[in-house]
Structure formats: structure tokens, C-alpha cells
Amino acid sequence: MAEAQQPPSVTAPSALPTVRLEDEHLPAVSSPLNPDAAASRTRREKKATFKARGDDVDTKGNTKKRKRSTEPRHISPMRYKLPLPKAADYEPPKAPTFSPISGREEWMESSEHVYNRKSFRYTKAISDPSFPALQYHRQTETASGPSFEPEDTSPYVFFSSPNCTAVTTQKGFRMTRATTGAREGRYYWEAKILSGIRADPMDGEPRGHVRIGFARREAQLDGPVGFDAYSYGIRDVSGQKVHMSRPKDFANADFVEGDVIGLEICLPSLSLHRKVTEGTYNKAVDVSDDLDPVAAHEYLDIIRDRVPIRFKNTLYFEQYEYSYQKPLEDLMNPAPTASVGAGAAATDPPNPNHPEPSLRTLPFSSIRVYKNGELIGIPYTDLLAFLPPSSKPPNQTGAREGFDDGSLGYYPAISVFRGGAAEANFGPRFWFPPPDLAVDEDTEMADASDIKVNPVTKKQIAGQHSNLQPMSERFNEQIAEDIVYDLVDEVDFWSQCIGDTEADMNGYSDQGTTALMDPEASDVLGSGREIKQLVQDEV
């Protein structure tokens, strides 16, 4: 007989961990059922970790203080160690000196100012105690309107008055660029030919030549408009269009003395422009650029790497100018034969999706030309893009690529040749206003009810279908933008100074002393003892 199976043994439950219950699970707050719970419980003291204290531990277990990083956590303009400003630095910069030219007293030569050259650009600066961190800001509020800037002109260009709206030269082609440029939208300006091809050929030979158009920051000043890929020009001879030094038929008639040539530029919104330069533009999707300007500016980050310098007791900001790029030089001067293995991209014409950023073009962009108020035609469409990386600074130490400093765009430009002269009119009252810009004599701008808005967002349109505006209106916008950029930079620099010790600040105080404290860059300005004195050769 088989043995009977024994029932499985049952292990008696062990005693509950009463100590754990008493120590770890007692309520933290006293109650009627547990009046002494909180009093009998001992709290464990928490110790700060090395990471929380900001300390580091070496191999022997010793702690050492971690140094606070001076690098900003976001993209920020370069900061320099600067000396205390002088009393004269708080005064507006001095205006250039104008002296009459011998034999042509109606024209004057400018002097006592710096010239943009050798890959550098200069803008007037002023010290302001209201900006204790930024220390200096751009001085543009004293200007009465857009004009041609002596600093941004070839040294051999002469002006008719201190207003700097009429120019001439006794040399070969020299160019002058306006103080205000277009970045998006539609803008208009006009130029009257004062000296050039005579209206009656029987009166004699031409008294010079004139070209007008639009030029980017990279365009050469010692040459005509349309000389390179960075400018688009119209010449007085036969009314030809000129781009990359290639004249082509356009108006089929000379522009003579007394003619008023109007130029209207149309640029897409900066939002669409960004898509082109970033390589995300899709023709099938981006069928329009009617975007509201607020959305277009939400992610624009203006970075201005500039340092104040002194030229003949006048303060200027010095910064790198955007420079020539090899792909555009090759486009202007193509090789006789394409290199083996270069691929199709090397010979592709400029287009919005070109693999080379500098060869990308802007959809919906164009330039219209008027003669004495009548539209002649559209000589240019699909203008080259200018936002980074389509534009780059020179390949020099300290120049940072990929940043927009707010100056990129297309600027009105005039070039004159051996006695040729022209006068610009940036508005708002034009000699021959185009139909889209016609306004009442008692008003300078269009009525608010006429401003075109996006039907969905109800915001003002920023692109090709925006209201046509005089270039003088863009001048006011540019001043407002400069002020906003200065305020943003001031807050940025001030936030980077939080927590700095007195030694780190190197004399920073509420009286407006410097907060630009990069010790590695202090040698640029003489270790903070004095602002760099700029010297340029006389021409």
C-alpha cells in the first residue's frame, strides 16, 4: 500500500519588521490617533551633492570650487574690454567737412571722416549712460532722412550739398550707396540725371555718364552699378541693363539730361527668404509669400560683432563687411571648360534650390524701371538671396559666419563717370510718383485703411503684395530696428554680467563704465586703456 502523501508544510509567517514600520512609515503630521508621531520621528539630514554645490572632486576626494563659465548660453555678439568713455563721447558725432572744388564750386568734397574699405564697415557711434552694459550704440537719430553716406562712398565722389543726395566725379566710374536698404516688401526711389548724355545731340558730346540701380553690401564702390553679381544697374547709354558687367538691351533709348528714372524693388518676406537660404524652399508648397511680418521676424537673430574705434576724435563702430564669394566670382567669370567631375551643380544657373547657397535666388523678387513716370519694364527678376549663408564675412580671424547683422539687403546706388551727375529723391514727395504710390498732397503716406493685410491673420502683408512705399519710409523703420537691436544687446550683455565679482567687472559701475569683459579680446583695444585710434591714408 502506497504511503499517504504528507500535506505540504506551511511556513509560519515571520514577524513583521516593526522597527521599519515605526521608523519609516509613521505619519509626518500629528493627528488625534497619533499625537506624538511627528515628535518621535527623526528626519534624515540631506547633504548637498557636488553637482548641486557646483564643486568638483579630484582623484584624492578633495573638493574644489567650480569656476563659473563666462561663455553665454546663447548666440551673442562679441564682447570686448573697453576703457571709460571720455566726456566728448557722449556728444553726437561730428558731421563730415565739405569743401568746394576748385573750378566747380557747386560741388563739394567731403573729408574728416572714415571710408569703408579693406573688408571693414564703419558706422557712427555715441556713448550713452543709459546703456551701462552695451556702453555705445549707433547714432542715426540725428539724420533727417535717407541720403548717400560719405563713409560708404568711393573717395573720389563729390556731393552738391551736405544733404548728400546729388553726386558726381571727375574720375572713372565711382559708386555711392544709400544709407537705407530694402530687406523685404516693395520700395521706390528715383534719380534725375543732371549731367550726362545731352538731350539734343547737336549740343555736343556727353558730359559724362550715369548708372543707377541697387547694390548689396558686397558690391564694389570703385566701379559702376552692375559691375559684379552683387548689384543690378541701368545705364544711360541705350537704357541697357547691366549685371555682372554684361550689358543687355532693355529700354532701347538713351537716358538723357533731365530724365527722371524711377526704380521699384520687390523682395519676398524674410520668412520665405529664410526658407531659400536654409534650403527648405519648396516651389509646390511655397506658392506665395503673403505672410504676416510678425511671424517673419519671430526667429530673426541679429548679431552685430562690432567694436568702437576713434577716427579724428569721432567715434565709429568697426565691423567686418560682407565680402566676395568664389561661386559668384566663378559665375561672373566662368572657366572656358568645366572641370572633370564637377557635376551638374557646377553649371546649374542660379535658382532657389541651388546646392550652393550664394547662388540661390529669391522667388517673387523683381526690379521695375520707370522713365518720367511711365513704366518701361521689368529688367530683373529672381534676384540673388542675401541672408546668410548666402552672404559671408571675410575669411579673417574674429569674423564669424552665419550671422545677419541687420545691414544685409539691396541699397539704392548711383555710379557716375567723368563729369556725370545725378540727384536722388527717396521720397515721400517724388517728381514722378508711380500710380501705386500716388497720395494726396496733404498727406505723405497712404491711409491706414488702404494697407493690405493677410485675410487670415489680419496682419500687414510683408512680401510681394505689400503696399508700395517710398524709401524714406524704410529709413524710419531702419532707425526703429537699430534702437530695438541696441536694447536687446543691452539686456543680453547685462544678463551676462549677473553674478560677476568686482574684479571680473574691471571697474563696472552705475555711471556707465564698461561691461565688455572678454579678457582674451582685450588686446584688440589696448588692454582696455584706450579706444583704438584708426588711421587711413589720404586719397
C-alpha positions, 0 to 999 in steps of 0.5 A, a space after each residue: 500500500 502506497 504511503 499517504 502523501 504528507 500535506 505540504 508544510 506551511 511556513 509560519 509567517 515571520 514577524 513583521 519588521 516593526 522597527 521599519 514600520 515605526 521608523 519609516 512609515 509613521 505619519 509626518 503630521 500629528 493627528 488625534 490617533 497619533 499625537 506624538 508621531 511627528 515628535 518621535 520621528 527623526 528626519 534624515 539630514 540631506 547633504 548637498 551633492 557636488 553637482 548641486 554645490 557646483 564643486 568638483 572632486 579630484 582623484 584624492 576626494 578633495 573638493 574644489 570650487 567650480 569656476 563659473 563659465 563666462 561663455 553665454 548660453 546663447 548666440 551673442 555678439 562679441 564682447 570686448 574690454 573697453 576703457 571709460 568713455 571720455 566726456 566728448 563721447 557722449 556728444 553726437 558725432 561730428 558731421 563730415 567737412 565739405 569743401 568746394 572744388 576748385 573750378 566747380 564750386 557747386 560741388 563739394 568734397 567731403 573729408 574728416 571722416 572714415 571710408 569703408 574699405 579693406 573688408 571693414 564697415 564703419 558706422 557712427 557711434 555715441 556713448 550713452 549712460 543709459 546703456 551701462 552694459 552695451 556702453 555705445 550704440 549707433 547714432 542715426 537719430 540725428 539724420 533727417 532722412 535717407 541720403 548717400 553716406 560719405 563713409 560708404 562712398 568711393 573717395 573720389 565722389 563729390 556731393 552738391 550739398 551736405 544733404 548728400 543726395 546729388 553726386 558726381 566725379 571727375 574720375 572713372 566710374 565711382 559708386 555711392 550707396 544709400 544709407 537705407 536698404 530694402 530687406 523685404 516688401 516693395 520700395 521706390 526711389 528715383 534719380 534725375 540725371 543732371 549731367 550726362 548724355 545731352 538731350 539734343 545731340 547737336 549740343 555736343 558730346 556727353 558730359 559724362 555718364 550715369 548708372 543707377 540701380 541697387 547694390 548689396 553690401 558686397 558690391 564694389 564702390 570703385 566701379 559702376 552699378 552692375 559691375 559684379 553679381 552683387 548689384 543690378 544697374 541701368 545705364 544711360 547709354 541705350 537704357 541697357 541693363 547691366 549685371 555682372 558687367 554684361 550689358 543687355 538691351 532693355 529700354 532701347 533709348 538713351 537716358 538723357 539730361 533731365 530724365 527722371 528714372 524711377 526704380 521699384 524693388 520687390 523682395 519676398 518676406 524674410 520668412 520665405 527668404 529664410 526658407 531659400 537660404 536654409 534650403 527648405 524652399 519648396 516651389 509646390 508648397 511655397 506658392 506665395 509669400 503673403 505672410 504676416 511680418 510678425 511671424 517673419 521676424 519671430 526667429 530673426 537673430 541679429 548679431 552685430 560683432 562690432 567694436 568702437 574705434 576713434 577716427 579724428 576724435 569721432 567715434 565709429 563702430 568697426 565691423 567686418 563687411 560682407 565680402 566676395 564669394 568664389 561661386 559668384 566670382 566663378 559665375 561672373 567669370 566662368 572657366 572656358 571648360 568645366 572641370 572633370 567631375 564637377 557635376 551638374 551643380 557646377 553649371 546649374 544657373 542660379 535658382 532657389 534650390 541651388 546646392 550652393 547657397 550664394 547662388 540661390 535666388 529669391 522667388 517673387 523678387 523683381 526690379 521695375 524701371 520707370 522713365 518720367 513716370 511711365 513704366 518701361 519694364 521689368 529688367 530683373 527678376 529672381 534676384 540673388 538671396 542675401 541672408 546668410 549663408 548666402 552672404 559671408 564675412 571675410 575669411 579673417 580671424 574674429 569674423 564669424 559666419 552665419 550671422 545677419 547683422 541687420 545691414 544685409 539687403 539691396 541699397 539704392 546706388 548711383 555710379 557716375 563717370 567723368 563729369 556725370 551727375 545725378 540727384 536722388 529723391 527717396 521720397 515721400 514727395 517724388 517728381 514722378 510718383 508711380 500710380 501705386 504710390 500716388 497720395 494726396 498732397 496733404 498727406 505723405 503716406 497712404 491711409 491706414 485703411 488702404 494697407 493690405 493685410 493677410 485675410 487670415 491673420 489680419 496682419 500687414 502683408 510683408 512680401 510681394 503684395 505689400 503696399 508700395 512705399 517710398 524709401 524714406 519710409 524704410 529709413 524710419 523703420 531702419 532707425 526703429 530696428 537699430 534702437 530695438 537691436 541696441 536694447 536687446 544687446 543691452 539686456 543680453 550683455 547685462 544678463 551676462 554680467 549677473 553674478 560677476 565679482 568686482 574684479 571680473 567687472 574691471 571697474 563696472 559701475 552705475 555711471 556707465 563704465 564698461 561691461 565688455 569683459 572678454 579678457 582674451 579680446 582685450 588686446 584688440 583695444 589696448 588692454 582696455 586703456 584706450 579706444 583704438 585710434 584708426 588711421 587711413 591714408 589720404 586719397 
